[in-house]
Amino acid sequence: MYSFSKPQIGYEALMKSYHNKVINLAGEKQKGEVPLVVNLFQSVLDGFIRAEIKKEEAEPAKPPKGRKMRRKKDKGLENPLDHVFTNYQVNIMQSCDQCTSYIWGMEKAYMCSYCKMVCHKKCICKIAIDCSTFCSKKCDDEPGSQHFGVRVGHLVNNKTPVPIVLEIMMEHVEMNGLYTEGIYRKSGSANRMKELHQLLETGPENVCLEDHPIHAVTGLVKQWLRELPEPLMTFTHYNDFLRAIELPEKQEQLQAIYRVLEQLPAANFNTLERLVFHLVRVAKEEKSNRMTPNSLAIVFAPCILRCPDSADPLMSMKDVAKTTTCVEMILNEQIRKYNEKMEEIEQLEYAEALAVNQLKLKRRNTSWNLPLRFITPYKEVAIRETPGSDLCAVPEDEPLDSDTEAERSLMERIKSIKQEKEDLACRLPELEQPGSDQENLDSEASVSSESLLDERAVCSDTEGLDGMLLAHLKRVAVPSAL
């Protein structure tokens, strides 16, 4: 749901990212083994690429779909500039839609009465986008060609719960920028950001982000959030989040914050959920990118939790510390849940490996117990045969049915472990109440362990590995219950 359907990354960028990851995991003691691991991965990757090239040469290339639809949309952009601007005094710092630079407080700005485009007075003569294209209120049922400065509800649908431009940029950062120092703290070039902004406006699916600096991409992520007519955490619930921070106990603050999050519109909630999960992944690489949860909260709190434009500027400045604390608490809580779920997934992977080894051992033992009379005997092998006996009959003392039942039980066990692991992986980005999230983990772990423990009677002849697996599954269930 939250992953991009066709992520793209270049060969050099992939190798560089993998090299940085190996260095980060190896440490100083195993630093000498890094080239060996990287070269091994590169050889595997080259073999995969050669196989894909041969496969493409064998099959004729299919024409890309949707090309005609894009041409029709491009033809519809030929409209006159019908903006109707009115000037007003800015209370909260905003961004000019034309030059992407800031409009500071107490300055004069110009806003179109129809499409809500905001710009400097000096930028009016440079505008190249007409009002009908920039308008954020048309096409309620499906996203239009405009991707910046539009309400989140107009950019999502059932197929794309997260705005496509934001998803593309976050995917690129996760693939190429997690180990870049100051990834969201350092600003990108204004010219490169402006160039990329125009490309993403016209056709985000055709933009190759690898041709642009990573800080230009991260700068546009922040700009996309700042230009929303209403922030992700909405003006309506702004005071509710501040009141939650003012509660005395930390647990009360967390529960109150998550209760307010549940009241957000579905489009805002899904987008915020994806953004927070992205920031959690950035914060997990804190040693490389130097971006702590507090640093990320300082950067993103003004973008996703800002006061209404009608509020007093002095009061909004006093609330900056509270909004930053609110976002930081959400990040820290989601990081804690992420670590718990990842530990649970690792335990399930270990349990799955034990079950697979047990199944291999059982099949190996079963293959050695096959009757010799089904094959042509050698001279040294004596066949026990009584008068009137059937060579195809199976003696009663050979438990072939029980072996088959045991294998089936192990396969079902492995399948259930994989299913539980997939469920946990899908639930990694979820924004849920801290209490309810822990209760769900407890119930799922207990149900899974009970269903697996009930199958022990079937596998009585392999007590060694089975005992190890059962003991491990008990350890999975017991900590969560405590």
C-alpha positions in Angstrom: 0.0 0.0 0.0 2.8 2.4 0.9 5.5 1.3 -1.5 5.9 2.6 -5.0 4.8 0.1 -7.6 7.9 0.5 -9.9 10.9 1.9 -8.0 13.8 2.9 -10.2 17.5 3.2 -9.3 20.6 3.3 -11.4 23.5 0.8 -11.3 26.0 3.2 -9.8 23.5 4.5 -7.3 22.6 1.0 -6.2 26.2 -0.1 -5.8 27.1 3.1 -3.9 24.1 2.6 -1.6 25.0 -1.0 -1.0 28.6 -0.1 -0.3 27.6 2.4 2.3 25.3 0.0 3.9 28.0 -2.7 4.1 30.5 -0.2 5.6 27.9 0.9 8.2 27.2 -2.7 9.2 30.8 -4.0 9.1 32.3 -1.5 11.6 36.0 -1.2 12.2 36.7 -4.8 13.0 35.4 -6.2 9.7 36.3 -3.2 7.5 38.8 -5.3 5.5 36.0 -7.7 4.3 33.9 -4.9 2.8 35.5 -5.1 -0.8 34.9 -8.9 -0.8 31.2 -8.6 0.0 30.7 -5.7 -2.4 32.4 -7.6 -5.3 30.3 -10.7 -4.6 27.1 -8.6 -4.7 28.3 -6.9 -7.9 28.9 -10.2 -9.6 25.5 -11.5 -8.7 23.9 -8.2 -9.9 25.8 -8.4 -13.2 24.6 -11.9 -13.8 21.0 -10.8 -13.1 21.3 -7.9 -15.5 22.7 -10.2 -18.3 19.8 -12.6 -17.8 17.3 -9.8 -18.0 18.9 -8.4 -21.2 18.6 -11.8 -22.8 15.0 -12.1 -21.7 14.2 -8.7 -23.2 15.9 -9.6 -26.5 13.9 -12.8 -26.8 10.6 -11.0 -26.2 9.3 -8.1 -28.4 9.0 -4.8 -26.5 5.4 -3.8 -25.7 4.4 -0.2 -26.3 3.8 1.7 -23.1 0.3 2.3 -22.0 -1.3 5.7 -21.3 0.8 7.6 -23.9 -2.4 8.8 -25.7 -3.9 9.9 -22.4 -0.9 12.1 -21.6 -1.0 13.7 -25.0 -4.7 14.6 -24.5 -3.8 16.2 -21.1 -1.0 18.2 -22.6 -3.3 19.6 -25.3 -5.7 20.8 -22.6 -3.0 23.1 -21.1 -3.3 25.7 -23.9 -5.4 28.2 -22.0 -5.0 32.0 -21.5 -3.7 33.4 -18.2 -7.0 34.1 -16.4 -5.6 34.9 -13.0 -7.3 37.5 -10.8 -4.8 38.7 -8.2 -5.5 40.6 -5.0 -2.9 41.8 -2.6 -2.7 41.0 1.1 -0.3 41.3 4.0 1.5 38.1 5.0 1.4 37.1 8.6 3.1 33.7 8.4 6.1 33.0 6.2 4.9 31.5 2.8 6.5 30.3 -0.4 6.2 32.0 -3.8 4.6 29.6 -6.3 6.6 31.2 -9.1 10.2 31.6 -7.8 9.9 29.2 -4.9 11.6 31.7 -2.6 10.1 32.9 0.7 7.5 35.6 1.3 8.4 36.9 4.7 6.0 38.1 7.4 4.6 41.7 7.1 5.4 41.7 3.3 2.9 42.2 0.5 1.9 39.1 -1.5 -0.6 38.5 -4.4 -3.1 35.7 -4.5 -5.3 34.6 -7.3 -9.0 34.6 -6.3 -9.8 31.5 -8.3 -6.7 29.1 -8.1 -5.2 30.5 -4.9 -1.8 31.0 -6.5 0.5 33.1 -4.3 3.5 35.0 -5.6 5.6 38.2 -5.2 4.5 41.4 -7.1 7.7 41.2 -9.1 6.9 37.6 -10.2 3.4 38.3 -11.7 4.9 39.2 -15.1 6.9 35.9 -15.1 4.0 33.6 -14.5 3.7 30.9 -17.3 1.0 28.7 -15.8 -2.6 29.8 -16.5 -5.3 29.9 -13.8 -7.3 26.8 -15.1 -4.2 24.6 -14.8 -3.2 25.9 -11.4 -6.7 25.7 -10.0 -6.8 23.4 -7.0 -10.6 23.0 -6.9 -11.3 21.2 -10.1 -11.3 17.5 -10.7 -12.5 16.3 -7.3 -12.8 12.7 -8.4 -9.3 12.2 -9.8 -6.0 14.1 -9.4 -5.4 16.7 -12.1 -2.1 17.7 -13.7 -1.3 20.0 -10.8 0.7 18.4 -7.9 1.9 21.3 -5.8 -0.2 23.6 -3.7 -3.3 21.3 -4.0 -5.3 19.9 -1.1 -4.3 16.3 -0.3 -7.9 15.0 -0.9 -7.7 16.1 -4.6 -4.5 14.1 -5.2 -5.5 10.7 -3.9 -7.9 8.0 -4.7 -8.5 4.3 -3.9 -5.5 3.2 -6.1 -3.1 5.9 -4.9 -3.7 6.6 -1.2 -0.6 8.8 -1.1 0.0 11.6 -3.6 2.2 10.3 -6.4 4.7 13.1 -6.4 5.4 12.8 -2.6 5.6 9.0 -2.9 8.1 9.2 -5.8 10.4 11.6 -4.0 10.3 9.7 -0.7 11.1 6.4 -2.5 14.1 8.1 -4.2 15.4 9.4 -0.9 15.0 6.0 0.7 17.0 4.4 -2.1 19.7 7.0 -2.5 19.8 9.4 0.4 19.5 7.6 3.7 23.3 7.7 4.3 23.8 11.3 3.1 24.8 13.6 6.0 22.2 16.3 6.8 19.8 14.9 4.3 16.9 17.1 5.3 18.9 19.8 7.1 20.9 21.1 4.2 19.2 23.1 1.5 19.4 22.3 -2.2 20.1 24.7 -5.1 17.2 27.0 -5.8 17.7 26.7 -9.6 17.8 22.9 -9.5 14.8 22.8 -7.3 12.9 25.1 -9.6 13.8 23.0 -12.6 12.7 19.8 -10.9 9.5 21.5 -9.7 8.5 22.2 -13.2 9.3 18.7 -14.4 7.2 17.1 -11.6 4.3 19.5 -12.4 4.1 18.4 -16.0 4.7 14.6 -15.7 6.1 13.0 -12.5 6.1 9.5 -14.0 8.6 10.5 -16.6 11.1 12.3 -14.3 14.4 10.6 -13.6 15.3 11.9 -10.1 18.8 10.4 -10.4 19.7 13.3 -12.7 19.1 15.8 -9.8 21.0 16.3 -6.6 19.5 14.5 -3.6 19.2 17.8 -1.6 17.1 19.3 -4.4 14.7 16.3 -4.0 14.6 16.6 -0.2 14.1 20.4 -0.5 11.1 19.7 -2.8 9.6 17.3 -0.2 9.6 20.1 2.3 8.3 22.6 -0.2 5.5 20.2 -1.2 4.4 20.0 2.4 4.7 23.8 3.0 2.6 24.7 -0.1 -0.4 22.6 1.0 -3.4 24.9 1.4 -4.1 23.0 4.7 -1.2 21.1 6.5 -1.4 17.4 7.0 -2.2 17.8 10.7 -4.9 20.4 9.7 -5.8 23.8 11.0 -8.9 22.4 12.7 -6.9 20.1 15.1 -4.0 22.5 15.7 -5.2 23.5 19.1 -6.0 19.9 20.0 -2.4 18.9 19.4 -1.2 21.8 21.6 -3.5 20.8 24.4 -2.3 17.2 24.2 1.3 18.4 24.8 0.2 20.4 27.8 -0.9 17.3 29.7 1.3 16.3 32.7 2.2 12.7 32.0 4.0 11.5 28.9 1.7 8.5 28.4 -1.3 10.8 28.6 0.3 13.1 26.0 0.9 10.2 23.6 -2.6 8.8 23.9 -4.1 12.2 23.4 -2.0 12.9 20.4 -2.9 9.6 18.8 -6.6 10.2 19.5 -6.4 13.5 17.6 -4.5 11.7 14.7 -7.4 9.3 14.4 -9.7 12.3 13.8 -7.8 13.5 10.7 -9.3 13.1 7.2 -8.5 9.8 5.6 -6.3 11.4 2.9 -4.3 13.4 5.4 -4.0 10.4 7.8 -2.7 8.1 5.1 -0.2 10.7 3.8 1.0 11.5 7.3 1.4 7.8 8.1 3.6 7.3 5.0 5.6 10.4 5.8 6.2 9.4 9.4 7.3 5.9 8.3 9.8 7.6 5.9 11.2 9.8 8.7 11.5 6.7 10.9 13.7 5.1 8.2 15.8 8.2 8.0 16.2 8.4 11.8 17.2 4.7 11.9 20.4 5.7 9.9 21.2 8.5 12.4 24.8 7.4 12.6 25.4 8.2 8.9 23.0 11.1 8.2 23.2 12.8 11.6 19.4 13.3 11.5 18.0 12.6 15.0 14.3 12.5 15.7 14.7 16.0 17.3 16.4 17.3 14.2 13.7 15.9 11.9 11.0 17.3 14.1 12.6 20.8 14.0 12.6 20.6 10.2 9.1 19.1 9.6 7.0 20.5 12.4 6.5 23.9 10.6 5.6 22.0 7.4 3.0 19.6 8.8 1.7 21.3 12.0 1.4 25.0 11.5 -1.0 27.5 12.8 -3.8 29.1 10.7 -2.9 32.2 8.7 -5.4 34.2 10.7 -3.6 33.5 14.0 -1.4 36.1 15.8 2.2 35.8 14.5 3.6 36.4 18.0 1.5 33.6 19.5 2.5 31.2 16.7 6.1 31.8 17.5 5.6 30.8 21.1 3.9 27.6 19.9 6.9 26.5 17.9 8.4 24.5 20.8 5.1 22.7 21.4 4.6 21.7 17.8 8.2 20.5 17.6 7.7 18.4 20.7 4.5 17.0 19.3 6.1 15.8 16.1 9.2 14.5 18.0 7.0 12.4 20.3 5.2 10.8 17.3 8.6 10.0 15.7 10.0 8.5 18.9 6.9 6.4 19.5 6.9 5.1 15.9 10.6 4.2 16.1 9.9 2.2 19.3 7.1 0.3 17.5 9.3 -0.2 14.5 12.0 -1.7 16.6 9.6 -4.0 18.4 8.0 -5.3 15.2 11.4 -5.8 13.6 12.5 -7.9 16.6 9.3 -9.9 16.2 10.0 -10.5 12.5 13.6 -11.6 13.3 12.2 -14.1 15.8 9.7 -15.5 13.3 12.5 -15.8 10.7 14.5 -17.9 13.2 11.5 -20.0 14.0 10.9 -20.5 10.2 14.5 -21.6 9.7 14.2 -24.2 12.4 11.0 -25.5 10.9 12.6 -25.7 7.5 15.6 -27.6 8.8 13.2 -30.0 10.7 11.3 -30.6 7.5 14.5 -31.3 5.5 15.7 -33.8 8.2 12.4 -35.6 8.2 12.4 -35.9 4.4 16.0 -37.2 4.5 15.1 -39.8 7.1 12.0 -40.8 5.2 13.9 -41.4 2.0 16.3 -43.8 3.8 13.4 -45.8 5.2 11.9 -46.8 1.8 11.4 -50.6 1.3 14.1 -52.3 -0.7 11.8 -54.6 -2.5 10.5 -51.9 -4.8 13.8 -51.9 -6.7 15.8 -54.6 -8.4 17.8 -56.4 -5.7 21.5 -57.1 -5.8 22.9 -60.5 -5.1 24.0 -59.4 -1.6 20.6 -58.2 -0.6 18.2 -60.9 0.7 14.5 -60.3 0.3 12.2 -61.5 3.0 9.2 -63.0 1.3 6.6 -65.3 2.6 4.4 -67.5 0.5 1.3 -65.6 -0.7 2.7 -62.2 0.2 2.2 -59.2 -2.0 5.4 -57.2 -3.0 3.4 -54.0 -3.2 1.9 -54.3 0.2 3.2 -52.0 3.0 3.9 -53.7 6.4 2.0 -52.4 9.3 5.1 -51.5 11.3 6.2 -48.8 8.7 4.6 -45.4 9.7 4.4 -43.9 6.2 1.1 -42.2 6.9 2.4 -40.6 10.1 5.5 -39.3 8.2 3.3 -37.8 5.6 1.1 -36.2 8.2 4.1 -34.8 10.0 5.5 -33.3 6.8 2.1 -31.7 6.1 2.0 -30.3 9.7 5.5 -28.8 9.3 4.5 -27.2 5.9 1.4 -25.7 7.5 3.6 -24.4 10.3 6.0 -22.8 8.0 3.2 -21.2 6.0 1.6 -19.8 9.1 4.9 -18.3 10.2 5.4 -16.7 6.8 1.9 -15.3 6.9 2.4 -13.8 10.4 5.7 -12.3 9.2 4.0 -10.7 6.2 1.3 -9.2 8.4 3.9 -7.7 10.7 5.8 -6.2 7.7 2.6 -4.6 6.4 1.8 -3.1 9.8 5.2 -1.4 10.1 4.0 2.1 9.0 0.8 2.1 11.0 -0.1 5.0 13.3 -2.0 3.4 16.1 -2.7 4.0 19.8 0.3 2.8 21.8 -2.0 0.6 24.0 -4.0 -0.9 21.2 -0.9 -1.6 19.2 0.7 -3.6 22.0 -2.5 -5.5 22.6 -2.7 -6.5 19.0 0.8 -7.8 19.1 0.1 -9.8 22.2 -3.0 -11.4 20.8 -1.5 -12.2 17.4 1.7 -13.7 19.0 -0.3 -15.8 21.5 -2.7 -17.1 18.8 0.1 -18.0 16.5 2.1 -19.8 19.2 -0.9 -21.7 20.5 -1.8 -22.9 17.0 1.8 -24.0 16.4 2.2 -25.7 19.8 -0.9 -27.8 19.3 0.8 -29.6 16.4 3.5 -31.1 18.6 1.7 -34.5 19.0 2.0 -35.1 15.3 5.8 -34.9 15.2 6.7 -37.1 18.2 9.6 -38.8 16.4 11.7 -35.7 16.0 11.8 -34.3 19.5 15.2 -32.6 19.1 14.5 -29.9 16.6 10.9 -29.7 17.5 11.7 -29.0 21.1 14.0 -26.2 20.0 11.3 -24.7 17.8 8.6 -25.0 20.5 10.9 -23.4 23.0 11.6 -20.5 20.7 7.9 -20.0 19.9 7.2 -19.8 23.6 9.9 -17.1 23.9 8.1 -15.1 21.1 4.8 -15.2 23.0 6.0 -14.7 26.6 7.8 -11.3 26.4 4.8 -9.6 24.7 2.5 -10.9 27.4 4.6 -9.5 30.1 
